[in-house]
Amino acid sequence: MRIKKLKLLIATAMAMLMTGNMTAAIPTEPVTAQTDAAKKLYSYFVEQYGQKTISSVMADVNWNNTIAGKVYKLTGKYPAMNCYDFIHIYVPNQGSNGWINYSDITPVTEWHNAGGIVQLMWHFNVPLTETTEVKADGSGVTCTPSETTFKASNALASGTWENKWFYEQMDKVIAVVLKLQEAGIAATWRPFHEAAGNATLKSGASWGKSWFWWGYDGADTFKKLWIAMYDYFQQKGVQNLIWIWTTQNYNGDSSSYNQDTDWYPGDQYCDMVARDLYGYDADKNLQEFTEIQTAYPNKMVVLGECGKGDSGEQGKMSDCWTKGAKWGHFMVWYQSGQGSTDTMCSDTWWKDAMSSSNVITRDQLPNLDPSKVEFESATQAVKNMGVGWNLGNTLEAYRQTETDMTKAAYWGQQDVTSETCWGQYVTKPELLKMFKDAGYGAIRVPVTWFNHTDIDGNIDAAWMKRVHEVVDYVISQGMYCIINVHHDTGADGDSFKSWIKADATSYTNNKTRYENIWNQIATEFKDYGEKLLFEGYNEMLDSYNSWNYASSNTSSGYSAAEALKSYNAINNYAQSFVNVVRATGGNNAARNLIVNTYAASHGYGTWSTHLAEVLTKMKKPSDENSHLIFEVHTYPNIENLTSAKTEIDNMISGLNTNIVERLGCPVIIGEWGTSNVDKGVGKTDYDVRRSDMLEFVDYFIKQTKATGIGTFYWMGLSDGLSRTFPAFTQADLAQKMLQAWYGSDYNPTLPTKDSYSDATISCTVNYTDQYGEFNLVQGINAADYQYLRLELGSAPAANSLQFKIYGDTDTDKVEAITNKNKNLQLAGLGNITRITLQLLSSAPSSAKINKVYLVKKDGSKEIAEPSVFWGCTISDVEVVTGIQNVTYKPADNDAAIYNLSGQRVTSPTRGIYIRNGKKVIIK
């Protein structure tokens, strides 16, 4: 707002009406703001942009909250923001003679502490001449170019009096801004406003000039001034500002004025673009908003100033919003009474704005102080998760060649290709979208770290980047995501040794490394919102590999003393985890954190009196915010379904008594399934007792939901190549889970592999070991097929590749591959466990697979699902299909038969069909 004379020459004619659609290209990071407070404030602006407009008022070019108080007295609500001007920063002896003492930031901190957002601007006054004395009464300065010999171009020239003044005054402002920064206050910053003034007038006139000295020497000089200020603030350590540049647009009249885009400093120098409007009705607001948004599509567009003008009242915010002028925020100029115009909006205008559902007032702001993050409670988070699933055998997969953790070779044994070393494919965002679309609300992403760190626990940057990508796949779908430290714990075997043990010595030796890993993870994600949760460790066992409860596997039998040491170690690890995450600040101050019981055991069973110790010996980590969740795992045997249901009921009862009631924390079952979930293709409960499995899943989900326990199913539902399509491998099981949660009428979208009947897959197999094997198909009955078709990128060298067939007999069969294309005849091979592509040569090599599929007895094709077996990795995976996904629809229990495209068949011929949710073969 110009201070000494009327500045606004507002045209009343508009050329055309334009639409006000919001852009989707707003950067997620501010150009310079790096403090936690500034990043959080910027994120809030981005979040609200296009949803609501944030209210603000000018503090009568003073350092107080008086005008905001008047708005509160009138409407019962404070504006969300209050704007403070550095207009009198030049006055000598700050605070004397009734002038503002800018070093006293109390008015600003009071506003901030009351929950308000701080705005800053600067009417940058300069001396009238080089020799003018700037007096303690405030005289001797101006902003108006006609009243001063101060030249903007000289302000950038070293040795000039203008340059000296320019930097002296910036130093004064910077000192105050840094004081605010130290106090944890971030602010929007609008310097050098309205630079173009009337300078873009198409035909010359005496008033076709800039209004302020910073614009008087033209666009190029102005941009240099802006960049000089920006760089100088950066140099001095200012990192708490969100920069706003003010456009003049067409000065409201594109027939008389050009756009002032050549005055724009550049995307890298500002976060928002503002426009100052006085007396503009809703239609004119829309035109201005749309023109500016079109010119600067990747910036938030805001109403930098508004109020009454010569043409009357400013358009009501409710009308502006309805028209489509969805300003990011508005700032009403104070009651100055300049010229003939009182710029303060009327009481009616204010009452409309502050009661509008599209306007945010101070009482509606979230807590934007990063040191006082307000996340949903742990209990509410668990309730909101809905049905969860584990993205298993993926980021937690590992292989070890060195098992001695005291050696450097134990650490960092793999690169990012570890993701596929257990047979899964590289995770794609489409998989997580499929789960979201189906109705799942949370994904647990197990992650193993030791194979991607050095001996001190410093995480490989490429691995952290990959974990970050997968987390983003989940979070971008609006689902909850849990990441953890997974197979760094677990039982030791001949080929694997975990480094985290529920053991006092382990804790002492590994505490620094463990905390270093969590410090890096927490720092990486500290700005993420409440839907990202951290889980401190997975299934941590004692040094004896004791499952179920500590000391159960000692050679001399259970020892209460040894068990207590293990439980103390678990509690110590849990406390270290909480401490280090909280210390990273940001949103981690209130993030919901998960700690597991010993071995993630659930504590129920009748075969030992020590089982419940995993719950009763568990302590609640000290945590100021108490955003804590406890986790257990369960895989009951369902051969006797009645007994399995009783076990579920008793398990839930024990968790409620020993965790929920005793420790005051909610519980999730981070992994669950049945006891033979890893039995193998064709041998799990899902395969051999499907109806019991479905009934068990229904009961499990309903009982846990009723008692407020969250659940994450382990691994099934979508597995292998189906994750790449993506498709569900157990669609009926997924449907049963979702209907148990949402109700029997819930009809989820569940694409299956059969939705991609014409799909082809290509990939590259990278062999790392002689005799390494790559799965081509698994779990088929050869009687259903003619042959397996393999098409390679080139003919293999002699004696380098062969088919290896695992079947019913003890003797595995092999068949050499000598040509580029090969049909493996399947007649007489019976039930086949797997067919692999095996490397015979000792030198590492690769094989390009262009296509691999099965040909059924009727000549139709069935896509194979190749995957890593051992001694190789997979890359360059592509699945191509021209068939649209079809939704899995379970047949009614009426013996109706459906083909694999979901079409009902009255007279089926030979082939594979679906009846009552089960595969049937018509011969």
C-alpha positions, 0 to 999 in steps of 0.5 A, a space after each residue: 500500500 502506498 503511504 503518502 498518496 493515492 496509488 490505485 488507478 483502477 480500471 472498471 472495464 474487464 476484457 473477459 471472464 476466465 475460469 479459476 481452476 487450481 494448478 497441480 504443479 505447486 512445488 512441495 519444497 520452498 525456495 529457501 525456507 529450511 527451518 522446520 517451522 518454515 517448511 511446515 508453514 509452507 507445507 500448510 499453505 500448499 495443503 490448503 491452496 485451492 481448498 480454503 483461503 487464509 485470512 490476514 490483516 495489516 497491523 497498521 504499519 506498526 509492530 502490534 496486534 491492534 487491528 487484528 483485535 478489532 476484527 476479533 471484537 467485531 466478528 468473534 474471530 481473529 484473522 489467521 495471519 497478522 502482517 508486520 511492516 519494517 517501514 520504520 526500521 530506518 529510524 535512529 535510536 529504535 524505541 525512542 520518541 515513541 517509535 517502534 523498537 523492532 528488536 523487541 519481538 514480543 508482539 510477534 511472539 505473542 501472536 505466534 504463541 497464540 497460534 497465528 501465522 506471521 507475515 512480514 513486509 517492508 516499505 523500504 524507505 531511503 533518504 531524500 538525498 545523499 546529504 539528507 539527515 535522517 532524524 530521530 523523528 522519522 523525517 528525511 526519508 521516502 519511498 516515492 521516486 520523485 521525492 528522492 535522488 536515490 537510484 535503484 541502479 546505484 544501490 547495486 554499485 559498490 562504493 555508492 551512498 545508495 549501496 551503503 544504505 541498501 545493505 545497512 538497512 537490510 542488516 537491520 531487518 536481517 537482525 530482527 528476522 534472525 531473532 524470530 528464526 531463533 524463536 522458532 518463528 517462520 513468516 511469509 516475506 513480501 518485500 519490494 511490492 508493486 514494483 512495476 506500478 504503472 510502468 507497463 502502460 502501453 502508451 506513454 503518460 506522465 503517470 506511467 511510471 513506477 510508484 516506488 524507487 525500487 521499480 523506477 529504474 526498470 524491470 532489469 534493475 528491479 530483478 537484480 535488486 530482488 536477487 541481491 536481497 535474496 542472496 544476501 539474506 541467504 548469506 546471512 543465514 536467514 532460512 525462515 522466510 517464504 518469499 512473495 513477489 507482487 505482480 501488477 498483472 495488467 493493472 486491471 486493464 489489459 487493453 491499456 497495460 501489458 503484463 509485468 511478467 518481465 519483472 518476475 525475479 524467477 521461480 527459484 527466487 519466490 514461493 508465491 505471487 501476490 496481487 494487490 486489489 482495492 474495490 474489485 468485485 468478485 468477477 474482477 477478482 476471478 479475472 485477476 486470479 485466473 490471469 496470474 495463475 495462467 502466467 505463473 502456473 507453479 506458484 500459489 497465487 495470493 491476495 497480497 493486499 485488499 480493501 475499499 477502493 475508489 470504485 467501492 467495497 472489495 468483493 466479498 470473499 464468499 462471492 470471490 470463492 464461489 466465482 472461482 477466485 481461490 486466493 491462497 490468502 488475503 490480507 486486508 489493509 488497515 484503516 488508513 483513510 488515505 486520500 478520499 478512501 478508507 481502505 479498511 473493509 466494511 464490518 459487513 465484509 469482515 463478518 462475511 469473510 470470517 464466517 465463510 466456510 472457505 476462509 480459515 481463521 486463527 482458531 481453525 489453524 492446526 498447530 504449526 509449531 514443529 516442536 509441538 506437533 499434534 498427531 492423532 493419538 496412537 489409539 486413533 491411528 490404529 483404528 483408522 488403519 483399517 485392514 493392513 497388509 505386509 509388502 513381504 519378501 521384498 525390502 527385507 530380503 537378504 543374502 549373506 556370504 559372511 556371517 561374522 558381524 565383527 568383520 567389515 564384510 558382514 556389513 553392506 553385502 548387497 546393493 539395491 537388487 536385494 529387493 528381488 533376491 527372494 523371488 519377488 519383483 521390483 515393487 511398483 506404485 501400481 501395486 499399492 494403488 491396487 491395494 488402496 482401490 480394493 479398500 486396504 488402509 495400511 501397508 507394513 513395509 519390512 526393511 532389512 538394513 545391515 546388508 546396506 550399511 557399513 560396520 558403523 551403521 551408515 546407510 547406503 544412500 541408494 538403499 535409503 533412496 529406494 526405501 524412500 520411494 516405496 514409502 512414497 508409493 504407500 503414502 501417496 495413496 493416502 494409506 498408513 505406512 509402517 517401516 521397520 528394522 526387520 531381519 537385522 533381528 531373528 533366529 540364527 542359522 547356518 547361513 544367517 546370523 542376526 546382529 540385534 539380540 535380546 541380550 545385554 551384551 548385544 545391546 551394549 555392543 550395538 547400541 551406538 550402531 542401532 541408534 545411528 541407523 534409526 537416527 538416519 531413518 528418522 531424519 530422512 522422514 521427519 517431515 512426513 505426516 502422521 500416516 508414516 509410523 516407525 517400528 523399532 525392530 521385528 522379531 528379536 530373540 535371545 542368544 539361544 534362538 528362543 522363540 515364544 518366550 526368552 530362555 526357552 531354548 537353553 540347553 539346561 532348560 528355562 532360566 528365569 535369570 537369563 529370561 529377565 536379562 533378555 526382557 531387559 534388553 528388549 526394553 532397552 532397545 525399545 527406549 533407545 529407539 524412542 529416544 533417538 527418533 524423538 531427538 530428530 525433531 520435526 514431526 518425529 516429536 509426535 510420530 506414532 512409534 511401534 515397539 514389539 514384544 520379545 520375538 513379537 510373541 503374543 503371550 497366549 498358550 496353555 503349554 507353558 506358564 512362561 508364555 505370558 512373560 513376553 507381555 508382563 515383562 514388557 515396559 512402556 518406553 518413557 515418552 513425553 507424548 505417549 504416541 506408542 503402539 505395541 506389536 505382536 505376531 500370530 500364526 495359529 494352526 487352523 486344522 481345528 477351527 474351533 480351537 483356533 477361534 478360542 486361541 484368538 479370543 484368549 490371545 485378544 484377552 491377554 493383550 487387552 489385560 497386559 498391554 492395553 489396560 496395564 500400559 495404556 497403549 493400543 496393539 497391532 498384530 503386525 503379522 498374521 496368517 496360519 501356521 503353514 503360511 510358508 509351506 509352499 505352493 499348493 500346500 498352505 491352508 489356503 490351498 488345502 482347506 480353503 473354506 476353513 481359511 476363509 472362515 478363519 479370516 472372517 472371524 479374525 478380522 471381526 474380533 480384532 476390529 471389535 477390540 480395537 486391534 490393528 491387523 497386517 496380513 503376512 505376504 499372501 494376497 498378491 505374490 510373485 509376478 502378480 505384484 507386477 501386473 498388478 493382481 491379487 493371487 488370493 482374491 477370495 481371501 482378500 474379499 473375505 477380509 475386506 467384507 469382514 471389516 466393511 460389511 458383507 455388502 462391500 464389493 471391492 475391486 480385485 483384479 486377478 492374473 486371469 484379467 491379463 490372459 494375453 499378457 507376456 513377460 520379458 526380463 533379464 536373469 543375471 546369474 551370480 553363481 554357477 548352477 544358479 536357478 531362475 523359476 519359470 513356473 511353479 506348482 502345476 499339474 503337467 496333465 493340464 498342459 502341452 508344453 512350456 514355451 521359452 523365447 530367449 533374446 539369443 541362442 545360448 552357448 553350448 552347455 550353458 543353460 538347461 531346464 531343470 524340472 522338480 516333480 513327484 519323484 526324488 530324481 529331478 529331470 533336466 533338458 538342455 537348451 540349445 536354441 533361442 526358442 524352446 518348447 519343453 514338453 510336459 507330457 508324463 511329468 505329473 505334478 511339477 513343483 517348479 521348472 527352472 532355468 539353470 546356469 551350468 557355466 562357472 562364469 557369471 552371465 545373463 539370459 534375456 527372456 523375451 517370452 515365457 508361457 504355458 500352452 494348455 491342452 486346448 491350445 490356449 496360453 497361460 502366462 508363466 510367473 517367473 521369479 528368482 530361485 537362487 544364485 541370480 537376480 532379475 532386472 528389466 521386467 516388462 509385462 505387456 497386456 492389451 486386456 482391461 482389468 476385470 474385477 474378481 466377482 465370487 460366484 454365488 454358492 449355486 454351482 454356477 461355472 465361470 470362465 477365467 474372464 468372469 463370464 458364466 458358462 452353461 456348457 463348459 468344454 475342456 479347460 480351467 473354470 471357477 465354481 464357488 470361488 475354487 478352480 475346477 478343471 473340465 477334462 
